[in-house]
Amino acid sequence: MGSAWRQELKPLGSGIGLRRDFYEQLPRTPRALDWVELVSENFLTLGGRAQRALDACAERWPVIPHGVGLDIGGPEPLDEEYVSRLAALVKRVDAPFFSDHLCFARLGGVYLHDLLPLPFSEEAVEHVVARVREVVARVERPFVLENITYYARMPGSTLSEATFLRAVLEEADCGLLLDVNNVYVNARNHGYDAKAFLDALPLERVVQVHLAGHTELPDIVIDSHGATVRDEVWALYRYLLERTGPVSTLIEWDQDIPSMEAVLDEADRARGVLGELEAR
């Protein structure tokens, strides 16, 4: 992929997620919106309200599938039916790329409904790289992996998180969906410098950014996706953009979802930051 591949994927601007609460309102909104992200698993079998909302959004904006169940790092073979349905969805919306998380999500044939960290090891890099290549060959679109939050290092880790991410992205030749809130949360919980972590990544591979809220508890920070983006995360986002230039940016809000207008307000703020950068 490299920087040439990324340059072909022009920044989309500022977007929000197509959540069930917004199926009726979002396709009709008169407010500024540049693109829409959907949770792939909600649209692998289409029909009814979901299909109508998806088709209406696809008529107005670019639509990017973002999955939680591909299980790119899992120990079991990839789910053939899942990958086939994912490929059909990507083609249906003519997505320029699709994404999922660098994690494992399935064990014993059961989906865990959580994003669990992999050991940061050479063996895990080799395992993931082979599976990424298999998925890309099936879906035939550029693939982008997201960094996750984790609350403990997995046994068998021999690499730093940044080194692990770099190795996977470069050896698999795929893009990075950089969740800036996840970087902030991990830095707080594991005691490292968030800016130094960003500087250690292959930032030329950043295709998309996620921004979200988190919850601060006395002894831990939780990636809750249930609040506005904190000022500290906005500052880290600006730091990133100074190094990458404009990047497709998505506001994530998955719990305690407010009005669609409130989410669009956050997207407006992101668009404003992108606009400041472009003006300079």
C-alpha positions, 0 to 999 in steps of 0.5 A, a space after each residue: 500500500 504505502 503512501 501512494 495507495 493512501 494518496 488514492 484514497 482522498 480524505 472524505 472529511 467528517 462523518 458519523 455512524 449510521 446507528 439504528 436511532 438515526 435510520 429515519 432522520 439521517 438520510 434526510 438531514 439538511 446539515 453538513 455531513 461528508 460521509 457515513 460509517 456503518 457497523 458491517 454486522 448490522 448490514 450483512 443480511 439486508 432488508 427492512 429499515 436497515 436496507 432502506 436507511 443504507 440505500 438512502 445514505 449511499 445515494 447522498 454520501 460515501 459509505 464505509 463498512 467498519 466491522 467488529 466481527 471479522 476476527 482477523 487475529 483469531 485462532 480459528 479459520 476465517 468465517 467463510 460466510 461472513 467474508 462472502 457477505 462482507 465482500 457483497 456489502 462492500 461492493 453494494 455501497 461501492 466503498 473505497 475501503 473497509 475496516 475492522 479491528 486488530 484483535 480477536 473476537 471469536 473462540 470455539 466458534 462463538 463470537 465474544 462480542 468484545 474486542 480482545 487484544 493479541 499478544 504483541 509478538 512476531 508469531 501474532 504478526 505472521 498470523 495476522 498478516 496471512 489472514 489480512 492477505 486472505 481477506 483482501 483477496 476475497 473482498 478486493 478492496 483496500 483494508 484498514 485495521 484499527 488499533 484497539 483499547 486493551 486493559 492488560 498485555 496478553 501473555 507472550 508479548 515480546 514487542 511494544 504495541 507501536 512496533 507490533 502495529 507497524 509490523 502488521 501494517 507494513 508486512 500486510 501492506 494495509 492501512 491504519 484506522 487510528 482511533 485517537 481516543 484509544 491511544 489516549 486511553 491506553 496511554 493513560 492506563 499503561 503509563 506511556 506518552 501518547 504523542 511519542 506513541 503516535 510518532 512511533 507509528 507509520 503515520 503515512 498509512 493512516 487512512 481514517 481517524 476515530 474520535 470518541 468519548 471515554 469514562 474516567 474512573 478513579 483507577 482506570 479510563 474506560 473506552 466507553 463511546 458514550 460522551 463527547 470527545 474530551 479536550 485532551 483527545 481533540 488536542 491529540 487529534 490536532 497533533 496527529 493531523 500536523 503530521 498526516 495532513 487531513 484524514 477522513 474523521 469519524 465521530 463514534 457514539 455507541 452508548 447513551 446515544 444523544 440526539 443526532 444533532 448532538 453527534 453532528 455537532 461533534 462532526 462539525 467540530 472535527 470538520 472545523 479542525 480539518 478546515 483550519 489545517 487545509 487553510 494553512 
